[in-house]
Amino acid sequence: MSSAASELPTPPWRKPRKGGRARRPLSRDLIVETAQAVVRAEGLDGVSMRRVAQELGTGPASLYAHVSDKDELLELVADRIAGQIPLLEPDPDRWREQIRESARAARRVWRSYADICRVFLGRVPTGENQLRIAENHLAIVRAGGVPDRIAAWFVDRLALFITADVLEGTVFAAKVREGWDPGEYFGQLRGYFQSLPADRFPNIVSMVDDLMDADDEQRFEFGLELMIRGLASYVED
């Protein structure tokens, strides 16, 4: 029989199969992609093996042939997201600006996926994309003349700085969704600081405007600049 027979249209009198469209065959990539969509829509707590299986139209047991458990699934999701962070060609003359660019890009990517950064707390990322980012950061700062040990420690601290900043933003965003008014809160906080006994807290009282000034973008940039300037101090002229 010619293979062309398989390309014939379905006769109009033939009833369609029950169940609609045929399901896509399960694969690790499909499972991770589906879990990633759940994270983006519902946050990290929305992910479970049962929830992902439901999205795929199957049972949780079928997922275990591709991922060992929820922890591995979340690590795979985080690493897949990390692949969205661009890598830079190290330039010795622009190493400071390249670190700034990479940190900003990482922050933008992680912030678009709710609290996925929680996956990194208490563990060393080992996924391929995360290793590529660490490799790229090491290459950039070493090209700028940063000593090896300082470069190694900096890359670790930079990742933690970005993670902490993103997670704090996630906490604030969750409160806003629950009806929290940040304008009212910070207004009350300013008033509270101003009402503190000046003899016991003279610096806080006298510096209320400075303490309450700047938004999260400005504070992130300030923290990043502190780290880069400190790192640059280790480079020998």
Salt bridges, closest charged atoms under 4 A:
GLU42 OE2 - ARG51 NH2 2.52
ASP45 OD1 - ARG118 NH2 3.09
GLU55 OE2 - ARG51 NH1 2.52
GLU72 OE2 - ARG28 NH2 2.95
GLU75 OE2 - ARG123 NH1 2.56
GLU97 OE1 - ARG100 NH1 3.18
GLU97 OE2 - ARG104 NH1 3.38
GLU101 OE2 - ARG94 NH2 2.60
ASP115 OD2 - ARG118 NH1 2.67
GLU128 OE2 - ARG132 NH2 2.59
ASP148 OD1 - ARG142 NE 2.91
ASP156 OD2 - ARG157 NH2 2.67
ASP165 OD1 - ARG107 NE 2.57
ASP209 OD1 - ARG190 NH1 2.72
ASP216 OD2 - ARG107 NH2 3.87
ASP216 OD2 - ARG111 NH2 3.48
GLU217 OE1 - ARG107 NH1 2.97
GLU217 OE2 - ARG111 NH1 2.98
GLU221 OE2 - ARG104 NE 2.91
GLU225 OE1 - ARG100 NE 2.98
GLU225 OE2 - ARG229 NE 3.10
